[in-house]
Amino acid sequence: MKKGSHCTPEQKKNMSEAKKGCTPWNKNIPCSEETKANISKTLTGRFTGEDNPNYKNRGENSPLYKTKHKPETIEKMRVKKMGENNPFYGLEHSKEQKEIWSIDRTGEKHPSWIDGRSFEPYPCAWTRLLRESIRLRDGYICQKCGKTEEENEERLSIHHIDYDKDNCNPTNLITLCRSCNAIVNSDREYWQKIFEERNNKGGRAT
Ligand SMILES: [Zn+2]
């Protein structure tokens, strides 16, 4: 075959059928760092910009433009990215990043702030995302003693201020470390009042 000429789909299919079950020629042959570097050098820039076969298929020209995934597909993708497969699994945000969030994204600066409407009650969904959003709102800091997540050496807990586990309204949730969470289990009325005031006004309970 002439170098650079293309096979017809029929030819490709025949070749793939013929090779089925065979061990690939390069299986178990270790690729040296030099070879890898060479391959990478050869391929770099080859498919960028207009050289990319999909170059003209961007935006409105994409065959997937404005199409939506089926619910089953979304579920499959979601499951695939759970737990250890999640690219964020085991990763921690840097202290600086958490500080930026705790300072810059409170109240009216919060992206989901619409005249305070983001704090309206909604049906309880005790999800990891909800708990994470409360930690984020509270700057990853125990709202009673001020311990950070790093100092606590484990994820901070989310406490239900009115002790009602079904009330997952963000105004009823607060970030606490393990020891403070244990403390607020007694003197419930006292702590409920303290935290309710704190969540209405902002600032830490002392
Ligand atoms: Zn604490």
py3Dmol code that shows the C-alpha trace and the ligand (Angstrom):
import py3Dmol

protein = """\
ATOM      1  CA  MET A   1       0.000   0.000   0.000  1.00  0.00           C
ATOM      2  CA  LYS A   2       1.229   3.492  -0.770  1.00  0.00           C
ATOM      3  CA  LYS A   3       2.457   5.405   2.245  1.00  0.00           C
ATOM      4  CA  GLY A   4      -0.136   7.834   3.540  1.00  0.00           C
ATOM      5  CA  SER A   5      -3.043   6.315   1.579  1.00  0.00           C
ATOM      6  CA  HIS A   6      -6.128   5.397   3.539  1.00  0.00           C
ATOM      7  CA  CYS A   7      -7.918   2.095   3.863  1.00  0.00           C
ATOM      8  CA  THR A   8     -11.591   1.842   3.095  1.00  0.00           C
ATOM      9  CA  PRO A   9     -13.796   1.060   6.110  1.00  0.00           C
ATOM     10  CA  GLU A  10     -14.327  -2.382   4.521  1.00  0.00           C
ATOM     11  CA  GLN A  11     -10.556  -3.063   4.454  1.00  0.00           C
ATOM     12  CA  LYS A  12     -10.169  -1.878   8.047  1.00  0.00           C
ATOM     13  CA  LYS A  13     -12.928  -4.192   9.147  1.00  0.00           C
ATOM     14  CA  ASN A  14     -11.296  -7.158   7.391  1.00  0.00           C
ATOM     15  CA  MET A  15      -7.935  -6.450   9.013  1.00  0.00           C
ATOM     16  CA  SER A  16      -9.473  -6.111  12.443  1.00  0.00           C
ATOM     17  CA  GLU A  17     -11.367  -9.401  11.969  1.00  0.00           C
ATOM     18  CA  ALA A  18      -8.173 -11.176  10.882  1.00  0.00           C
ATOM     19  CA  LYS A  19      -6.223  -9.884  13.907  1.00  0.00           C
ATOM     20  CA  LYS A  20      -8.860 -10.801  16.473  1.00  0.00           C
ATOM     21  CA  GLY A  21      -7.418 -12.875  19.335  1.00  0.00           C
ATOM     22  CA  CYS A  22      -3.801 -12.252  18.297  1.00  0.00           C
ATOM     23  CA  THR A  23      -1.374 -10.808  20.807  1.00  0.00           C
ATOM     24  CA  PRO A  24      -0.380  -7.290  19.811  1.00  0.00           C
ATOM     25  CA  TRP A  25       3.226  -7.144  18.626  1.00  0.00           C
ATOM     26  CA  ASN A  26       4.161  -4.571  21.249  1.00  0.00           C
ATOM     27  CA  LYS A  27       2.540  -6.279  24.216  1.00  0.00           C
ATOM     28  CA  ASN A  28       4.869  -6.609  27.242  1.00  0.00           C
ATOM     29  CA  ILE A  29       7.641  -4.766  25.415  1.00  0.00           C
ATOM     30  CA  PRO A  30       8.642  -1.981  27.783  1.00  0.00           C
ATOM     31  CA  CYS A  31       8.756   1.457  26.210  1.00  0.00           C
ATOM     32  CA  SER A  32      11.933   3.318  27.177  1.00  0.00           C
ATOM     33  CA  GLU A  33      11.757   6.908  28.357  1.00  0.00           C
ATOM     34  CA  GLU A  34      13.630   7.864  25.187  1.00  0.00           C
ATOM     35  CA  THR A  35      11.056   6.146  22.973  1.00  0.00           C
ATOM     36  CA  LYS A  36       8.215   7.791  24.875  1.00  0.00           C
ATOM     37  CA  ALA A  37       9.869  11.185  24.455  1.00  0.00           C
ATOM     38  CA  ASN A  38      10.279  10.530  20.730  1.00  0.00           C
ATOM     39  CA  ILE A  39       6.654   9.516  20.293  1.00  0.00           C
ATOM     40  CA  SER A  40       5.524  12.537  22.243  1.00  0.00           C
ATOM     41  CA  LYS A  41       7.803  14.806  20.126  1.00  0.00           C
ATOM     42  CA  THR A  42       6.454  13.324  16.886  1.00  0.00           C
ATOM     43  CA  LEU A  43       2.837  13.742  17.929  1.00  0.00           C
ATOM     44  CA  THR A  44       3.126  17.172  19.558  1.00  0.00           C
ATOM     45  CA  GLY A  45       1.340  19.796  17.524  1.00  0.00           C
ATOM     46  CA  ARG A  46       0.233  17.312  14.899  1.00  0.00           C
ATOM     47  CA  PHE A  47      -3.448  17.482  15.672  1.00  0.00           C
ATOM     48  CA  THR A  48      -3.670  20.995  16.982  1.00  0.00           C
ATOM     49  CA  GLY A  49      -5.756  23.784  15.466  1.00  0.00           C
ATOM     50  CA  GLU A  50      -6.742  23.239  11.848  1.00  0.00           C
ATOM     51  CA  ASP A  51      -4.762  19.986  11.710  1.00  0.00           C
ATOM     52  CA  ASN A  52      -7.241  18.432  14.089  1.00  0.00           C
ATOM     53  CA  PRO A  53      -9.699  16.328  12.072  1.00  0.00           C
ATOM     54  CA  ASN A  54     -12.453  17.693  14.317  1.00  0.00           C
ATOM     55  CA  TYR A  55     -11.428  21.314  13.758  1.00  0.00           C
ATOM     56  CA  LYS A  56     -14.498  22.160  11.696  1.00  0.00           C
ATOM     57  CA  ASN A  57     -16.812  20.299  14.060  1.00  0.00           C
ATOM     58  CA  ARG A  58     -16.708  22.811  16.847  1.00  0.00           C
ATOM     59  CA  GLY A  59     -19.707  24.635  18.363  1.00  0.00           C
ATOM     60  CA  GLU A  60     -22.759  24.630  16.126  1.00  0.00           C
ATOM     61  CA  ASN A  61     -21.039  22.310  13.649  1.00  0.00           C
ATOM     62  CA  SER A  62     -20.499  19.616  16.245  1.00  0.00           C
ATOM     63  CA  PRO A  63     -22.696  16.577  15.668  1.00  0.00           C
ATOM     64  CA  LEU A  64     -23.454  16.740  19.413  1.00  0.00           C
ATOM     65  CA  TYR A  65     -24.378  20.450  19.390  1.00  0.00           C
ATOM     66  CA  LYS A  66     -27.360  21.087  21.654  1.00  0.00           C
ATOM     67  CA  THR A  67     -27.968  17.369  22.073  1.00  0.00           C
ATOM     68  CA  LYS A  68     -28.419  16.088  25.594  1.00  0.00           C
ATOM     69  CA  HIS A  69     -27.251  12.872  27.223  1.00  0.00           C
ATOM     70  CA  LYS A  70     -29.945  10.363  28.053  1.00  0.00           C
ATOM     71  CA  PRO A  71     -30.705  10.019  31.793  1.00  0.00           C
ATOM     72  CA  GLU A  72     -29.242   6.478  31.687  1.00  0.00           C
ATOM     73  CA  THR A  73     -26.018   7.834  30.179  1.00  0.00           C
ATOM     74  CA  ILE A  74     -25.787  10.571  32.816  1.00  0.00           C
ATOM     75  CA  GLU A  75     -26.284   7.976  35.550  1.00  0.00           C
ATOM     76  CA  LYS A  76     -23.600   5.741  34.001  1.00  0.00           C
ATOM     77  CA  MET A  77     -21.144   8.647  33.854  1.00  0.00           C
ATOM     78  CA  ARG A  78     -21.977   9.614  37.427  1.00  0.00           C
ATOM     79  CA  VAL A  79     -21.377   6.096  38.743  1.00  0.00           C
ATOM     80  CA  LYS A  80     -18.120   5.851  36.800  1.00  0.00           C
ATOM     81  CA  LYS A  81     -16.750   8.913  38.590  1.00  0.00           C
ATOM     82  CA  MET A  82     -17.697   7.915  42.110  1.00  0.00           C
ATOM     83  CA  GLY A  83     -15.370   7.191  45.016  1.00  0.00           C
ATOM     84  CA  GLU A  84     -11.813   6.428  44.034  1.00  0.00           C
ATOM     85  CA  ASN A  85     -12.577   7.111  40.388  1.00  0.00           C
ATOM     86  CA  ASN A  86     -13.465  10.689  41.154  1.00  0.00           C
ATOM     87  CA  PRO A  87     -10.596  12.916  39.977  1.00  0.00           C
ATOM     88  CA  PHE A  88     -10.917  14.790  43.286  1.00  0.00           C
ATOM     89  CA  TYR A  89     -10.803  11.608  45.415  1.00  0.00           C
ATOM     90  CA  GLY A  90      -8.453  12.056  48.345  1.00  0.00           C
ATOM     91  CA  LEU A  91      -7.435  15.520  47.199  1.00  0.00           C
ATOM     92  CA  GLU A  92      -7.572  18.463  49.534  1.00  0.00           C
ATOM     93  CA  HIS A  93      -8.078  22.086  48.616  1.00  0.00           C
ATOM     94  CA  SER A  94      -5.145  24.245  49.631  1.00  0.00           C
ATOM     95  CA  LYS A  95      -5.445  26.351  52.758  1.00  0.00           C
ATOM     96  CA  GLU A  96      -5.154  29.504  50.631  1.00  0.00           C
ATOM     97  CA  GLN A  97      -8.017  28.405  48.377  1.00  0.00           C
ATOM     98  CA  LYS A  98     -10.248  27.688  51.363  1.00  0.00           C
ATOM     99  CA  GLU A  99      -9.406  31.111  52.769  1.00  0.00           C
ATOM    100  CA  ILE A 100     -10.335  32.798  49.493  1.00  0.00           C
ATOM    101  CA  TRP A 101     -13.685  31.015  49.528  1.00  0.00           C
ATOM    102  CA  SER A 102     -14.387  31.799  53.156  1.00  0.00           C
ATOM    103  CA  ILE A 103     -13.686  35.486  52.607  1.00  0.00           C
ATOM    104  CA  ASP A 104     -14.979  36.156  49.131  1.00  0.00           C
ATOM    105  CA  ARG A 105     -18.017  33.961  48.683  1.00  0.00           C
ATOM    106  CA  THR A 106     -20.155  34.724  51.719  1.00  0.00           C
ATOM    107  CA  GLY A 107     -23.586  36.356  51.588  1.00  0.00           C
ATOM    108  CA  GLU A 108     -24.151  38.548  48.555  1.00  0.00           C
ATOM    109  CA  LYS A 109     -20.851  37.565  46.988  1.00  0.00           C
ATOM    110  CA  HIS A 110     -21.871  33.920  46.919  1.00  0.00           C
ATOM    111  CA  PRO A 111     -22.519  32.751  43.325  1.00  0.00           C
ATOM    112  CA  SER A 112     -25.930  31.317  44.255  1.00  0.00           C
ATOM    113  CA  TRP A 113     -27.051  34.413  46.148  1.00  0.00           C
ATOM    114  CA  ILE A 114     -30.350  35.779  44.811  1.00  0.00           C
ATOM    115  CA  ASP A 115     -31.838  38.255  47.330  1.00  0.00           C
ATOM    116  CA  GLY A 116     -31.205  35.709  50.077  1.00  0.00           C
ATOM    117  CA  ARG A 117     -33.376  33.179  48.253  1.00  0.00           C
ATOM    118  CA  SER A 118     -30.648  30.539  48.297  1.00  0.00           C
ATOM    119  CA  PHE A 119     -31.468  30.088  52.001  1.00  0.00           C
ATOM    120  CA  GLU A 120     -35.129  29.260  51.496  1.00  0.00           C
ATOM    121  CA  PRO A 121     -36.153  25.849  52.843  1.00  0.00           C
ATOM    122  CA  TYR A 122     -35.995  22.937  50.447  1.00  0.00           C
ATOM    123  CA  PRO A 123     -36.733  19.233  50.803  1.00  0.00           C
ATOM    124  CA  CYS A 124     -34.140  17.365  52.813  1.00  0.00           C
ATOM    125  CA  ALA A 125     -31.392  15.774  50.754  1.00  0.00           C
ATOM    126  CA  TRP A 126     -28.585  14.774  53.092  1.00  0.00           C
ATOM    127  CA  THR A 127     -26.012  14.457  50.362  1.00  0.00           C
ATOM    128  CA  ARG A 128     -22.257  14.698  50.386  1.00  0.00           C
ATOM    129  CA  LEU A 129     -22.615  17.746  48.178  1.00  0.00           C
ATOM    130  CA  LEU A 130     -24.868  19.458  50.723  1.00  0.00           C
ATOM    131  CA  ARG A 131     -22.452  18.739  53.581  1.00  0.00           C
ATOM    132  CA  GLU A 132     -19.549  19.934  51.454  1.00  0.00           C
ATOM    133  CA  SER A 133     -21.392  23.161  50.616  1.00  0.00           C
ATOM    134  CA  ILE A 134     -21.947  23.835  54.340  1.00  0.00           C
ATOM    135  CA  ARG A 135     -18.244  23.239  55.075  1.00  0.00           C
ATOM    136  CA  LEU A 136     -17.400  25.562  52.213  1.00  0.00           C
ATOM    137  CA  ARG A 137     -19.809  28.252  53.494  1.00  0.00           C
ATOM    138  CA  ASP A 138     -18.218  27.986  56.954  1.00  0.00           C
ATOM    139  CA  GLY A 139     -14.695  28.204  55.516  1.00  0.00           C
ATOM    140  CA  TYR A 140     -13.771  24.636  56.592  1.00  0.00           C
ATOM    141  CA  ILE A 141     -13.569  25.885  60.159  1.00  0.00           C
ATOM    142  CA  CYS A 142     -15.369  24.599  63.276  1.00  0.00           C
ATOM    143  CA  GLN A 143     -17.932  27.301  64.007  1.00  0.00           C
ATOM    144  CA  LYS A 144     -17.587  26.796  67.748  1.00  0.00           C
ATOM    145  CA  CYS A 145     -13.867  26.549  68.546  1.00  0.00           C
ATOM    146  CA  GLY A 146     -12.356  27.740  65.274  1.00  0.00           C
ATOM    147  CA  LYS A 147     -10.389  24.575  64.573  1.00  0.00           C
ATOM    148  CA  THR A 148      -9.547  24.116  60.896  1.00  0.00           C
ATOM    149  CA  GLU A 149     -10.053  20.862  59.041  1.00  0.00           C
ATOM    150  CA  GLU A 150      -6.250  20.348  58.995  1.00  0.00           C
ATOM    151  CA  GLU A 151      -6.040  20.841  62.768  1.00  0.00           C
ATOM    152  CA  ASN A 152      -8.983  18.490  63.232  1.00  0.00           C
ATOM    153  CA  GLU A 153      -7.176  15.880  61.100  1.00  0.00           C
ATOM    154  CA  GLU A 154     -10.482  14.627  59.665  1.00  0.00           C
ATOM    155  CA  ARG A 155     -13.493  16.027  57.848  1.00  0.00           C
ATOM    156  CA  LEU A 156     -15.469  18.431  60.023  1.00  0.00           C
ATOM    157  CA  SER A 157     -18.985  17.296  60.938  1.00  0.00           C
ATOM    158  CA  ILE A 158     -22.212  18.993  59.947  1.00  0.00           C
ATOM    159  CA  HIS A 159     -24.490  19.600  62.922  1.00  0.00           C
ATOM    160  CA  HIS A 160     -28.285  20.061  62.796  1.00  0.00           C
ATOM    161  CA  ILE A 161     -28.872  23.178  64.892  1.00  0.00           C
ATOM    162  CA  ASP A 162     -32.442  22.226  65.916  1.00  0.00           C
ATOM    163  CA  TYR A 163     -31.363  18.568  66.382  1.00  0.00           C
ATOM    164  CA  ASP A 164     -33.930  17.579  63.739  1.00  0.00           C
ATOM    165  CA  LYS A 165     -32.100  15.391  61.220  1.00  0.00           C
ATOM    166  CA  ASP A 166     -34.863  15.998  58.670  1.00  0.00           C
ATOM    167  CA  ASN A 167     -34.341  19.735  58.629  1.00  0.00           C
ATOM    168  CA  CYS A 168     -31.595  20.136  56.054  1.00  0.00           C
ATOM    169  CA  ASN A 169     -32.173  23.801  55.444  1.00  0.00           C
ATOM    170  CA  PRO A 170     -28.687  25.351  55.242  1.00  0.00           C
ATOM    171  CA  THR A 171     -29.672  27.798  57.998  1.00  0.00           C
ATOM    172  CA  ASN A 172     -30.183  24.754  60.239  1.00  0.00           C
ATOM    173  CA  LEU A 173     -26.742  23.324  59.448  1.00  0.00           C
ATOM    174  CA  ILE A 174     -23.414  24.297  60.887  1.00  0.00           C
ATOM    175  CA  THR A 175     -19.838  23.001  60.649  1.00  0.00           C
ATOM    176  CA  LEU A 176     -18.376  21.579  63.877  1.00  0.00           C
ATOM    177  CA  CYS A 177     -15.333  19.516  64.835  1.00  0.00           C
ATOM    178  CA  ARG A 178     -15.842  16.143  66.469  1.00  0.00           C
ATOM    179  CA  SER A 179     -15.296  17.341  70.067  1.00  0.00           C
ATOM    180  CA  CYS A 180     -17.566  20.396  69.708  1.00  0.00           C
ATOM    181  CA  ASN A 181     -20.201  18.175  68.111  1.00  0.00           C
ATOM    182  CA  ALA A 182     -20.089  16.021  71.254  1.00  0.00           C
ATOM    183  CA  ILE A 183     -20.271  19.049  73.540  1.00  0.00           C
ATOM    184  CA  VAL A 184     -23.386  20.491  71.867  1.00  0.00           C
ATOM    185  CA  ASN A 185     -25.238  17.231  72.434  1.00  0.00           C
ATOM    186  CA  SER A 186     -25.935  18.388  75.986  1.00  0.00           C
ATOM    187  CA  ASP A 187     -27.420  21.812  76.858  1.00  0.00           C
ATOM    188  CA  ARG A 188     -29.301  21.517  73.598  1.00  0.00           C
ATOM    189  CA  GLU A 189     -31.553  24.546  74.053  1.00  0.00           C
ATOM    190  CA  TYR A 190     -28.569  26.743  74.847  1.00  0.00           C
ATOM    191  CA  TRP A 191     -26.563  25.683  71.810  1.00  0.00           C
ATOM    192  CA  GLN A 192     -29.548  25.833  69.502  1.00  0.00           C
ATOM    193  CA  LYS A 193     -30.077  29.490  70.440  1.00  0.00           C
ATOM    194  CA  ILE A 194     -26.377  30.309  70.048  1.00  0.00           C
ATOM    195  CA  PHE A 195     -26.101  28.730  66.612  1.00  0.00           C
ATOM    196  CA  GLU A 196     -29.396  30.134  65.352  1.00  0.00           C
ATOM    197  CA  GLU A 197     -28.190  33.604  66.235  1.00  0.00           C
ATOM    198  CA  ARG A 198     -24.836  32.904  64.639  1.00  0.00           C
ATOM    199  CA  ASN A 199     -26.370  31.712  61.386  1.00  0.00           C
ATOM    200  CA  ASN A 200     -28.706  34.710  61.249  1.00  0.00           C
ATOM    201  CA  LYS A 201     -25.999  37.259  61.943  1.00  0.00           C
ATOM    202  CA  GLY A 202     -22.840  35.566  60.741  1.00  0.00           C
ATOM    203  CA  GLY A 203     -19.732  35.225  62.873  1.00  0.00           C
ATOM    204  CA  ARG A 204     -18.599  32.434  65.123  1.00  0.00           C
ATOM    205  CA  ALA A 205     -20.302  31.167  68.287  1.00  0.00           C
ATOM    206  CA  THR A 206     -18.078  31.435  71.342  1.00  0.00           C
TER     207      THR A 206
END
"""
ligand_1 = """\
1
ZN
Zn -14.649 22.677 67.492
"""
view = py3Dmol.view(width=600, height=400)
view.addModel(protein, "pdb")
view.setStyle({"model": 0}, {"cartoon": {"style": "trace"}})
view.addModel(ligand_1, "xyz")
view.setStyle({"model": 1}, {"stick": {}})
view.zoomTo()
view.show()
